[in-house]
């Protein structure tokens, strides 16, 4: 059949592209949750390896033994808005030791959301969404009267863009089959997806094949996935993570390739030989020293628990250099996280979010542990108990206060006398009456201990100071949860037990994260606070919305809206503050224009932060930052009272954050 090329007919090209890009809205297809049975087959080939493979999350299990690994699973999956929101593994057959998951980040590639702005949950700009059309070049070839092939490639080489082709129904705009090629997060991938036939299922694949290559520091792993959705057999809920090979033989929708059959046979032979050769004692020590200790020291530990996997936990590696970060004020910091949750019902959940870090420059261990019980998810109703030791806080004015209160005492000029550790506990209850109005009530307790307690004891002064305060927060969102939020915080220190600080403090804050097309966003924040009263024992000023972040984290946490170079003493030196922060983020900005370097850039940012406090009128920071698959980096310039103050940087390792 003669093919007719439409590339020279702009009207025809625009018509077909418009039908594809408006298919979902034009056909009025809802994006409701889909429940489906998914068969998955995978194959890994460890082409090259070295010792660094051990520190890569989920790679420890295939860092030794044979070079080839294979497996199959049968899963109940819930898909919503192009994302697997829940997956329960009913069957699991694998030659990977202990049935470990390897490279689970690839699973999201099995359900590319081709009609959305991004293919993979805020990653990879889809060529079939009108907002991204100007980023791609298209060529259309007519196959027959009702089918056409669209080939596309990006105008600029960048990790957020893909190339490939799609077979479409030229009359309706429905994508029948799509092939995508790209490179993201150190994975070079090719996706070949046969889409569902009609209705909501036409938005997602029916059969999806992935071939990918992973390279890192001399390691090279190739892998392939074959998935089949909408299998007819639904396994009972009582069957979870079974290793029943006979049952898998019954459910397998397509025959096994010869290479995977050979891997299974070879693995069975090795297992039998090992069982005859090794003694139970040797097996026990091998498992303890290599499997348990080695794996858990350098790799992230995560899993599910409960009869229907309603509980989950995720623990950072105990020893792994990939969790280091750097900032000017705190130097090198090692970070540690533990997240755990248990859902009683869809609306009720208890969760723990433990964060810790050690600053090698300050020789300090910091931690914060919020424990949250959510009792009404619809209204954001929760009770939270938080405990933490905070940062080493500088209260420069306390020496002057002590001199005024104790004029007969001498030798109060020790440099260390202005440094205090801050241990706090907080209990709050939160509830949103409507999407526009919400509130929070609670109490907060602080114990501030002098770092140089000896100097205080020598002068006959207290080395510990306690405060206890009821607090109230009001929240207003004029456009609901997706718009700006305005808050008013009130805190009143009262005399209770050892706590003798009496004070009153107000804070006002307005913030808005405005998201645009093509992964661009504008983050804005404006706020202020002041003390209306303090008794003689209230030497300290401490704010809710203007604090020094104790544990440096990564790109997606606190880089936007925080001061990077402001010295710690300024946070607690003034009875008032006025602050503002503006950050613009985009994937295709400055560095992405540079050949070779630009293709690795995921997101870039420009910053401007300002603060007014006593003796700073104003302090301003200007910054630029970027993140890629390896690390995040930002450089900042600060001015104090409109004169140059200093320049500095911030660095965080971003490797394998999504793995």
C-alpha positions as CSV (number, residue, x, y, z in Angstrom):
1,X,0.0,0.0,0.0
2,X,1.3,3.5,-0.9
3,X,1.9,5.6,2.2
4,X,1.0,9.3,2.0
5,X,3.1,11.7,4.0
6,X,1.2,14.5,5.6
7,X,4.2,16.5,6.9
8,X,3.8,19.1,4.2
9,X,0.1,19.7,4.9
10,X,0.0,21.8,8.0
11,X,-3.8,21.6,8.2
12,X,-3.9,17.8,8.1
13,X,-1.0,17.5,10.5
14,X,-2.7,19.9,13.0
15,X,-6.0,18.0,12.7
16,X,-4.6,14.6,13.5
17,X,-2.4,16.0,16.3
18,X,-5.4,17.9,17.7
19,X,-7.5,14.8,17.7
20,X,-4.8,12.8,19.6
21,X,-4.2,15.5,22.1
22,X,-7.9,16.1,22.8
23,X,-8.9,12.4,22.7
24,X,-9.3,12.0,26.4
25,X,-11.3,15.2,27.0
26,X,-13.3,14.9,23.7
27,X,-14.4,11.4,24.5
28,X,-15.2,12.5,28.1
29,X,-13.3,9.6,29.5
30,X,-13.0,9.8,33.3
31,X,-9.8,9.1,35.2
32,X,-11.3,6.9,37.8
33,X,-9.4,4.2,39.7
34,X,-8.9,1.0,37.7
35,X,-8.5,-2.4,39.4
36,X,-6.7,-5.0,37.3
37,X,-4.8,-8.2,37.5
38,X,-1.3,-7.8,36.1
39,X,1.2,-10.5,35.1
40,X,4.8,-9.4,35.1
41,X,7.9,-11.1,33.8
42,X,11.4,-9.7,34.2
43,X,15.0,-10.4,33.2
44,X,18.2,-8.9,34.5
45,X,21.7,-9.3,33.0
46,X,24.6,-8.1,35.1
47,X,26.9,-7.2,32.3
48,X,29.6,-5.4,34.4
49,X,29.9,-4.9,38.1
50,X,32.3,-3.6,40.8
51,X,32.1,-3.0,44.6
52,X,30.0,0.1,44.2
53,X,27.0,-2.0,43.1
54,X,26.5,-3.0,46.7
55,X,25.6,0.6,47.8
56,X,23.0,1.1,45.1
57,X,19.5,0.6,46.6
58,X,17.9,-2.8,45.6
59,X,21.1,-3.9,43.7
60,X,22.7,-5.7,46.6
61,X,20.8,-8.9,46.0
62,X,22.2,-9.3,42.4
63,X,25.7,-8.1,43.2
64,X,26.9,-11.7,43.7
65,X,26.2,-15.1,42.3
66,X,25.3,-15.6,38.7
67,X,25.1,-12.9,36.0
68,X,21.5,-13.5,34.9
69,X,18.3,-13.3,37.0
70,X,14.7,-13.8,36.1
71,X,11.3,-13.9,37.7
72,X,7.5,-13.5,37.4
73,X,4.8,-12.1,39.6
74,X,1.0,-11.9,39.6
75,X,-0.4,-8.8,41.2
76,X,-3.6,-7.0,42.1
77,X,-3.1,-3.4,41.0
78,X,-5.0,-0.1,41.4
79,X,-4.3,2.5,38.8
80,X,-5.4,6.2,39.2
81,X,-4.3,9.1,37.0
82,X,-1.5,7.1,35.4
83,X,0.0,5.9,38.7
84,X,0.0,2.5,40.4
85,X,-1.4,3.7,43.7
86,X,-1.5,0.2,45.2
87,X,-0.1,-3.2,44.2
88,X,-0.5,-6.4,46.1
89,X,1.8,-9.2,45.0
90,X,-0.1,-12.5,45.1
91,X,2.5,-14.7,43.4
92,X,6.2,-14.3,43.1
93,X,8.6,-16.6,41.4
94,X,12.2,-15.4,41.2
95,X,15.9,-16.4,41.0
96,X,16.9,-13.3,42.8
97,X,18.1,-14.2,46.3
98,X,15.4,-14.1,49.0
99,X,12.9,-12.9,46.3
100,X,14.2,-9.3,46.7
101,X,12.9,-6.5,44.5
102,X,15.4,-5.0,42.1
103,X,15.1,-1.7,40.4
104,X,11.4,-1.2,41.4
105,X,11.6,2.3,40.0
106,X,11.0,0.7,36.6
107,X,7.5,-0.4,37.5
108,X,6.1,3.1,37.0
109,X,7.3,2.9,33.3
110,X,4.7,0.1,32.8
111,X,1.8,2.6,32.9
112,X,2.8,5.7,30.9
113,X,0.1,8.3,31.1
114,X,0.4,9.3,27.4
115,X,-2.4,11.9,27.3
116,X,-1.3,13.7,30.5
117,X,1.2,16.5,30.8
118,X,3.8,14.1,32.2
119,X,4.2,10.5,31.4
120,X,5.4,9.2,34.8
121,X,4.0,11.2,37.7
122,X,5.7,14.6,37.3
123,X,8.5,13.2,35.2
124,X,8.9,13.2,31.4
125,X,6.9,15.7,29.4
126,X,4.4,13.8,27.2
127,X,4.5,14.6,23.4
128,X,0.8,13.9,23.2
129,X,-0.3,16.8,25.5
130,X,-1.0,20.2,23.9
131,X,0.9,22.1,26.5
132,X,4.1,20.3,25.5
133,X,3.6,20.5,21.7
134,X,6.1,23.3,21.1
135,X,8.9,21.2,22.6
136,X,8.6,18.5,19.9
137,X,8.8,18.0,16.1
138,X,6.3,15.7,14.5
139,X,6.0,13.8,11.3
140,X,2.7,12.0,10.3
141,X,2.4,9.2,7.8
142,X,-1.0,7.8,6.6
143,X,-1.1,4.0,6.9
144,X,-4.7,3.6,5.6
145,X,-8.0,5.5,5.7
146,X,-8.3,5.2,9.4
147,X,-4.8,4.8,10.7
148,X,-1.7,6.9,10.8
149,X,1.8,6.8,12.3
150,X,3.2,9.8,14.2
151,X,6.9,10.0,14.8
152,X,8.3,12.6,17.1
153,X,11.6,13.9,18.6
154,X,12.4,16.8,20.9
155,X,13.6,20.1,19.6
156,X,16.1,20.2,22.5
157,X,17.9,17.3,24.0
158,X,16.9,17.0,27.6
159,X,16.3,14.2,30.1
160,X,12.7,15.3,30.5
161,X,11.9,14.8,26.8
162,X,11.4,11.6,24.8
163,X,11.4,10.4,21.2
164,X,9.5,7.6,19.5
165,X,6.4,6.9,17.5
166,X,2.7,6.1,17.8
167,X,0.1,4.3,15.8
168,X,-3.2,6.2,16.1
169,X,-6.7,6.1,14.9
170,X,-6.7,9.2,12.6
171,X,-10.5,9.6,12.9
172,X,-10.8,9.5,16.7
173,X,-7.2,10.4,17.8
174,X,-7.0,7.2,20.0
175,X,-3.4,6.0,20.5
176,X,-3.3,2.3,19.6
177,X,0.3,1.6,20.2
178,X,3.2,3.8,21.4
179,X,6.9,3.5,21.5
180,X,9.0,5.8,23.7
181,X,12.7,6.2,24.0
182,X,14.5,8.2,26.6
183,X,17.0,8.5,29.4
184,X,16.0,9.4,33.0
185,X,17.6,8.8,36.4
186,X,20.5,6.8,34.9
187,X,18.1,4.5,33.1
188,X,18.2,4.4,29.3
189,X,14.8,3.0,28.4
190,X,12.6,1.8,25.5
191,X,8.9,1.4,26.1
192,X,6.6,-0.5,23.7
193,X,3.0,-0.3,24.8
194,X,-0.1,-1.8,23.2
195,X,-3.0,0.4,24.6
196,X,-6.4,-0.8,25.8
197,X,-9.2,-1.1,23.4
198,X,-11.9,1.4,24.5
199,X,-13.2,3.6,27.3
200,X,-11.1,4.2,30.3
201,X,-8.9,1.2,29.5
202,X,-7.8,3.0,26.3
203,X,-5.8,5.5,28.4
204,X,-3.4,2.8,29.7
205,X,-1.5,-0.2,28.3
206,X,-2.9,-3.6,27.8
207,X,0.5,-5.1,27.1
208,X,3.7,-3.2,27.9
209,X,7.3,-4.2,27.2
210,X,10.3,-2.3,28.6
211,X,14.0,-2.7,27.7
212,X,16.4,-0.7,29.7
213,X,20.1,-0.2,30.5
214,X,21.5,1.1,33.8
215,X,25.1,2.4,34.1
216,X,26.8,3.8,37.2
217,X,30.5,4.0,38.0
218,X,31.5,1.1,35.8
219,X,28.4,-1.0,36.6
220,X,26.2,-2.0,33.7
221,X,22.8,-3.8,34.1
222,X,20.5,-4.6,31.3
223,X,16.9,-5.6,32.0
224,X,13.6,-6.2,30.4
225,X,10.0,-6.3,31.6
226,X,6.9,-7.9,30.0
227,X,3.6,-7.0,31.5
228,X,0.1,-8.2,30.6
229,X,-2.9,-6.3,32.2
230,X,-6.5,-7.3,32.6
231,X,-5.9,-11.0,33.3
232,X,-9.2,-12.8,34.0
233,X,-8.2,-14.8,37.1
234,X,-8.5,-12.9,40.4
235,X,-6.6,-14.6,43.2
236,X,-8.1,-14.7,46.8
237,X,-7.0,-11.9,49.3
238,X,-5.7,-14.6,51.6
239,X,-2.9,-15.4,49.1
240,X,-0.1,-12.9,49.5
241,X,3.5,-13.2,48.1
242,X,3.2,-17.0,47.5
243,X,6.0,-18.8,45.7
244,X,3.7,-21.5,44.2
245,X,5.4,-22.4,40.8
246,X,2.6,-24.8,39.8
247,X,0.0,-22.0,40.2
248,X,2.1,-19.6,38.2
249,X,2.3,-22.2,35.4
250,X,-1.5,-22.2,35.3
251,X,-1.9,-18.4,35.3
252,X,1.0,-17.5,32.9
253,X,-0.7,-15.8,29.9
254,X,2.2,-16.2,27.4
255,X,4.9,-19.0,27.2
256,X,8.2,-18.4,28.8
257,X,11.1,-17.5,26.5
258,X,13.9,-20.1,26.3
259,X,16.5,-17.9,28.0
260,X,14.3,-17.5,31.1
261,X,13.5,-21.3,31.2
262,X,17.3,-21.9,31.1
263,X,17.8,-19.5,34.0
264,X,15.1,-21.3,36.1
265,X,16.7,-24.7,35.4
266,X,20.2,-23.4,36.2
267,X,19.0,-21.8,39.5
268,X,17.3,-25.0,40.6
269,X,20.4,-27.0,39.9
270,X,22.6,-24.6,41.9
271,X,20.2,-24.6,44.8
272,X,20.2,-28.4,45.0
273,X,24.0,-28.5,44.8
274,X,24.3,-25.8,47.5
275,X,21.9,-27.7,49.8
276,X,24.0,-30.8,49.6
277,X,27.4,-29.0,50.0
278,X,26.7,-26.5,52.7
279,X,26.0,-27.4,56.4
280,X,23.1,-25.7,58.2
281,X,25.7,-23.9,60.4
282,X,27.5,-22.4,57.4
283,X,24.2,-21.4,55.9
284,X,23.1,-19.7,59.1
285,X,26.4,-17.6,59.4
286,X,26.3,-16.8,55.7
287,X,22.8,-15.4,56.0
288,X,23.6,-13.4,59.2
289,X,26.9,-11.9,58.0
290,X,26.2,-11.4,54.3
291,X,22.5,-11.3,53.8
292,X,21.2,-9.6,56.9
293,X,24.1,-7.4,58.1
294,X,25.6,-6.5,54.7
295,X,22.3,-5.9,53.0
296,X,20.7,-3.8,55.8
297,X,23.8,-1.7,56.4
298,X,24.2,-0.3,52.9
299,X,20.7,-0.6,51.4
300,X,17.3,1.0,52.1
301,X,15.1,-1.3,54.1
302,X,11.4,-1.3,53.3
303,X,8.4,-3.5,53.4
304,X,4.8,-4.1,54.2
305,X,3.0,-5.7,57.1
306,X,-0.6,-6.5,58.1
307,X,-3.1,-9.0,56.7
308,X,-3.7,-6.9,53.6
309,X,-0.4,-4.9,53.5
310,X,-2.1,-1.9,55.2
311,X,1.2,-1.2,57.1
312,X,4.4,-0.1,55.5
313,X,7.9,1.1,56.6
314,X,10.9,2.6,54.8
315,X,14.3,2.9,56.5
316,X,17.4,4.7,55.2
317,X,20.7,2.7,55.0
318,X,22.7,2.8,58.2
319,X,26.0,3.2,56.4
320,X,25.8,4.7,52.9
321,X,27.8,7.6,51.5
322,X,24.9,8.5,49.1
323,X,23.1,10.1,52.1
324,X,25.6,12.9,52.7
325,X,24.8,16.6,52.2
326,X,26.6,19.9,52.5
327,X,25.8,23.5,53.4
328,X,28.0,26.4,54.4
329,X,26.7,26.7,58.0
330,X,26.6,23.0,58.9
331,X,29.3,21.6,56.7
332,X,29.0,17.9,55.8
333,X,25.9,16.3,57.2
334,X,24.8,12.6,57.2
335,X,21.1,12.1,56.9
336,X,18.8,9.3,58.2
337,X,15.1,8.7,57.7
338,X,12.5,6.3,59.0
339,X,8.9,6.4,57.7
340,X,6.3,4.0,58.8
341,X,2.5,4.0,58.6
342,X,-0.5,1.7,59.4
343,X,-3.9,2.3,57.9
344,X,-6.8,1.2,60.1
345,X,-9.4,2.3,57.6
346,X,-9.2,4.4,54.4
347,X,-9.8,7.5,56.6
348,X,-7.8,6.5,59.7
349,X,-4.0,6.0,59.8
350,X,-1.1,6.3,62.2
351,X,2.3,7.3,60.8
352,X,5.8,8.0,62.0
353,X,8.3,10.3,60.2
354,X,11.7,10.1,62.0
355,X,14.4,12.4,60.5
356,X,17.9,12.7,61.9
357,X,21.3,14.1,60.8
358,X,24.8,14.5,62.1
359,X,26.7,17.6,61.4
360,X,30.5,16.9,61.3
361,X,31.3,20.6,61.4
362,X,29.2,21.3,64.5
363,X,29.7,17.8,66.0
364,X,26.0,17.6,66.6
365,X,23.3,15.0,66.2
366,X,19.8,16.4,65.4
367,X,16.6,14.6,65.2
368,X,12.8,15.2,65.0
369,X,10.1,12.6,65.3
370,X,6.5,13.5,64.4
371,X,4.0,10.8,65.3
372,X,0.7,11.4,63.7
373,X,-2.7,9.8,64.1
374,X,-5.1,10.8,61.2
375,X,-8.7,10.3,62.3
376,X,-10.5,12.0,59.4
377,X,-8.6,12.2,56.1
378,X,-11.3,14.1,54.3
379,X,-11.1,17.0,56.7
380,X,-7.4,16.7,57.3
381,X,-8.1,15.8,60.9
382,X,-5.1,14.5,62.9
383,X,-3.4,14.6,66.2
384,X,0.4,14.9,66.2
385,X,3.0,14.5,68.8
386,X,6.5,15.8,68.0
387,X,9.7,15.5,69.8
388,X,13.1,16.8,68.7
389,X,16.4,18.2,69.9
390,X,16.6,21.1,67.5
391,X,19.7,23.0,66.5
392,X,22.4,24.6,68.6
393,X,20.7,28.0,68.9
394,X,22.5,31.3,69.4
395,X,20.9,33.8,71.7
396,X,23.3,36.7,71.4
397,X,21.4,39.0,73.8
398,X,21.3,36.6,76.8
399,X,24.6,37.8,78.2
400,X,23.5,41.4,78.2
401,X,20.2,40.4,79.8
402,X,22.1,38.4,82.5
403,X,24.4,41.4,83.1
404,X,21.5,43.7,83.6
405,X,19.7,41.3,85.9
406,X,22.9,40.4,87.8
407,X,25.1,43.6,87.8
408,X,27.5,42.2,90.5
409,X,28.5,39.2,88.4
410,X,31.7,39.3,86.3
411,X,33.2,37.1,83.6
412,X,29.9,36.8,81.7
413,X,31.6,37.4,78.3
414,X,32.4,33.8,77.5
415,X,31.9,33.2,73.8
416,X,30.1,29.9,74.5
417,X,27.6,31.4,76.9
418,X,25.3,32.5,74.1
419,X,24.9,29.0,72.7
420,X,22.0,26.7,73.8
421,X,20.7,23.3,72.8
422,X,16.9,23.3,72.3
423,X,14.9,20.2,73.2
424,X,11.2,20.5,72.4
425,X,7.9,18.6,72.6
426,X,4.8,19.6,70.8
427,X,1.2,18.2,70.8
428,X,-1.3,19.6,68.3
429,X,-4.7,18.7,66.9
430,X,-5.6,19.8,63.4
431,X,-9.0,19.9,61.6
432,X,-10.2,21.6,58.4
433,X,-13.9,22.5,58.7
434,X,-14.1,23.2,55.0
435,X,-11.4,23.3,52.2
436,X,-11.2,27.0,52.9
437,X,-11.1,27.2,56.7
438,X,-9.1,25.1,59.2
439,X,-7.5,25.4,62.6
440,X,-5.0,23.9,64.9
441,X,-4.7,23.9,68.7
442,X,-2.0,22.5,70.9
443,X,0.8,23.0,73.4
444,X,4.6,23.3,73.0
445,X,7.3,22.7,75.6
446,X,11.0,23.8,75.3
447,X,14.0,22.9,77.4
448,X,17.0,25.2,76.5
449,X,20.3,24.0,77.9
450,X,23.5,26.1,77.9
451,X,26.3,24.4,75.9
452,X,28.8,25.8,78.4
453,X,27.0,24.8,81.5
454,X,30.2,25.1,83.6
455,X,30.4,28.9,83.0
456,X,26.8,29.3,84.1
457,X,27.3,27.2,87.2
458,X,30.5,29.1,88.1
459,X,28.6,32.3,87.9
460,X,25.8,30.9,90.0
461,X,23.3,31.1,87.2
462,X,20.8,28.7,85.8
463,X,22.0,26.6,82.9
464,X,18.6,25.4,81.8
465,X,15.5,27.4,80.9
466,X,12.0,25.9,80.4
467,X,8.9,27.2,78.7
468,X,5.4,25.9,78.2
469,X,2.9,27.5,75.9
470,X,-0.6,26.9,74.5
471,X,-0.8,27.7,70.8
472,X,-3.5,28.4,68.2
473,X,-3.3,28.5,64.4
474,X,-6.0,29.6,62.0
475,X,-5.8,28.8,58.3
476,X,-7.7,30.3,55.4
477,X,-7.5,29.0,51.7
478,X,-9.6,31.3,49.5
479,X,-9.5,28.8,46.6
480,X,-9.4,25.6,48.5
481,X,-6.4,23.2,48.8
482,X,-4.9,24.1,45.4
483,X,-4.5,27.9,46.0
484,X,-2.7,30.2,48.4
485,X,-2.9,29.7,52.2
486,X,-3.0,32.4,54.8
487,X,-2.2,31.5,58.5
488,X,-2.2,33.3,61.8
489,X,-0.2,31.7,64.7
490,X,-0.7,32.7,68.3
491,X,1.4,31.4,71.2
492,X,1.2,32.4,74.9
493,X,3.9,31.3,77.4
494,X,2.5,30.5,80.9
495,X,4.0,29.6,84.2
496,X,3.7,25.9,84.8
497,X,6.0,23.8,87.0
498,X,9.6,24.6,86.0
499,X,8.4,26.7,83.0
500,X,8.5,30.3,84.1
501,X,8.7,32.2,80.8
502,X,5.7,34.3,80.2
503,X,5.3,35.8,76.7
504,X,2.9,36.5,73.9
505,X,3.7,36.1,70.2
506,X,1.8,36.5,66.9
507,X,2.8,35.4,63.4
508,X,1.2,35.9,60.1
509,X,2.1,34.0,56.9
510,X,0.9,33.7,53.3
511,X,2.3,31.1,50.9
512,X,1.4,29.9,47.4
513,X,2.9,27.2,45.2
514,X,1.6,28.1,41.7
515,X,2.1,25.3,39.2
516,X,2.3,26.0,35.5
517,X,2.5,23.7,32.4
518,X,5.7,21.9,31.5
519,X,6.8,21.3,35.1
520,X,7.2,25.0,35.8
521,X,6.2,26.5,39.2
522,X,6.4,29.7,41.2
523,X,6.8,29.5,45.0
524,X,5.9,32.6,46.9
525,X,5.9,33.3,50.6
526,X,5.4,36.5,52.7
527,X,5.1,36.7,56.5
528,X,6.1,38.3,59.7
529,X,5.9,38.0,63.5
530,X,6.4,39.9,66.7
531,X,6.4,39.6,70.5
532,X,3.9,41.7,72.3
533,X,5.2,40.9,75.8
534,X,8.0,39.1,77.7
535,X,8.6,38.8,81.4
536,X,12.1,39.0,82.9
537,X,12.7,35.2,82.6
538,X,11.9,35.2,78.9
539,X,15.4,35.6,77.5
540,X,14.6,33.7,74.3
541,X,12.8,34.6,71.1
542,X,11.8,31.7,68.9
543,X,9.4,31.7,65.9
544,X,7.3,29.0,64.2
545,X,7.7,30.2,60.6
546,X,11.2,31.7,60.8
547,X,13.6,29.0,62.0
548,X,17.0,27.5,61.1
549,X,16.5,24.1,59.5
550,X,18.4,21.6,61.6
551,X,18.6,18.7,59.1
552,X,19.7,19.7,55.6
553,X,17.6,17.7,53.1
554,X,17.3,17.5,49.3
555,X,15.8,19.4,46.4
556,X,12.2,18.4,47.0
557,X,12.1,19.4,50.7
558,X,13.2,22.8,51.9
559,X,15.5,24.5,49.3
560,X,12.6,26.7,48.2
561,X,11.5,29.2,50.8
562,X,14.5,28.9,53.2
563,X,17.5,31.1,53.8
564,X,20.7,29.3,52.9
565,X,23.4,31.7,54.1
566,X,21.8,33.6,57.0
567,X,23.8,33.0,60.2
568,X,22.0,31.2,62.9
569,X,22.1,34.0,65.5
570,X,19.7,36.2,63.4
571,X,16.8,33.7,63.8
572,X,16.6,34.4,67.5
573,X,17.9,38.0,67.9
574,X,14.9,40.2,67.2
575,X,11.4,40.7,68.7
576,X,10.0,41.1,65.2
577,X,10.7,39.9,61.7
578,X,9.3,40.4,58.1
579,X,10.3,37.9,55.5
580,X,9.7,37.0,51.9
581,X,10.7,34.2,49.6
582,X,10.3,33.8,45.8
583,X,11.4,30.8,43.8
584,X,10.9,30.0,40.1
585,X,11.5,26.4,38.9
586,X,11.6,25.1,35.3
587,X,13.1,22.0,33.6
588,X,14.3,23.9,30.5
589,X,16.0,27.1,31.6
590,X,19.7,28.2,31.5
591,X,22.0,25.2,31.8
592,X,19.7,23.0,29.6
593,X,20.8,25.2,26.6
594,X,24.4,23.9,26.9
595,X,25.2,20.9,24.8
596,X,26.0,17.6,26.6
597,X,25.5,19.3,30.0
598,X,22.0,20.4,29.3
599,X,20.6,17.0,28.5
600,X,21.2,15.9,32.1
601,X,19.4,18.8,33.7
602,X,16.1,17.8,35.3
603,X,15.1,21.1,37.0
604,X,16.6,24.5,37.6
605,X,15.7,27.3,40.0
606,X,16.2,31.0,40.7
607,X,15.8,32.3,44.2
608,X,15.3,35.6,46.0
609,X,14.8,35.8,49.8
610,X,14.7,38.8,52.1
611,X,14.3,39.4,55.8
612,X,13.9,42.5,58.1
613,X,15.0,42.1,61.7
614,X,16.8,44.3,64.2
615,X,20.0,45.6,62.6
616,X,19.2,44.0,59.2
617,X,17.3,46.4,57.0
618,X,17.3,44.3,54.9
619,X,19.2,41.0,54.4
620,X,18.7,39.6,50.9
621,X,19.8,36.4,49.2
622,X,19.9,35.7,45.5
623,X,20.5,32.2,44.3
624,X,20.5,29.8,41.4
625,X,20.3,26.0,41.7
626,X,19.8,22.9,39.6
627,X,19.2,19.2,40.1
628,X,20.1,16.2,38.0
629,X,20.2,12.4,38.5
630,X,23.4,12.7,40.6
631,X,23.1,15.8,42.9
632,X,21.5,19.1,43.6
633,X,23.7,22.2,43.7
634,X,22.9,25.8,44.5
635,X,25.0,29.0,44.7
636,X,23.8,32.0,46.7
637,X,24.9,35.6,47.1
638,X,23.9,37.5,50.3
639,X,23.7,41.3,51.0
640,X,23.3,42.8,54.4
641,X,21.9,46.4,54.7
642,X,22.4,46.6,50.9
643,X,26.1,45.9,51.1
644,X,27.9,42.6,50.1
645,X,27.9,40.0,52.9
646,X,29.1,36.7,51.5
647,X,28.7,34.0,48.9
648,X,28.1,30.3,49.5
649,X,26.7,27.1,48.2
650,X,24.6,24.1,49.1
651,X,25.0,20.5,47.9
652,X,22.9,17.4,48.3
653,X,23.3,13.9,46.7
654,X,20.1,13.0,44.9
655,X,21.2,9.6,43.6
656,X,18.5,6.9,43.7
657,X,16.0,9.0,45.7
658,X,13.1,7.4,43.7
659,X,14.5,3.8,43.8
